[in-house]
Amino acid sequence: MKTRITKYLSILALAFTLSIGTTTPVEAQCPMCRISAESNLKNGGTAGRGLNNGILFMLAMPYLVVGALGFVWWRSKRRDEDEELA
């Protein structure tokens, strides 16, 4: 059991290292959207902040969904173990 866990952790560490080590700089917004947001912020508008908040919201949603699914799985597995012990 312990060797299996270390095997999975080493694979996860390798995947994490490769994903961090092979990043490339990218533009997150199209040039037209970026110019529009920058000019709006320079003129005292708040559209750029709303755009950034929207990007952060879209970035967070997959993590929240995966986290919720993981929590439901963990709770279900814990209930099954509790029933086996009883």
C-alpha positions, 0 to 999 in steps of 0.5 A, a space after each residue: 500500500 505504501 509503495 502504491 502511494 509513493 508511486 502515485 505521488 512521484 507521478 504527480 510530482 513529475 507531472 507538476 514539475 513538467 507543467 511548471 517547467 514548460 510554461 510559455 508566456 501568452 497573452 490572455 486577452 485578444 489585443 482589441 479587448 486589452 486595448 479597450 480595457 486599458 483605455 477605459 481604465 485610463 479614462 476613469 472607468 471600471 470596465 477593466 476591473 470587471 473584466 479581470 473579475 470575470 476572468 478570475 471567476 471563470 478560472 475559479 469555477 473548474 477548481 470549485 467543481 472538482 473540489 465539490 466532486 472530491 468532497 462528495 466522493 470523500 464523504 461517500 467513501 467515509 460513510 461506506 467505511 463507517 458502515 463496514 466497521 459497524 
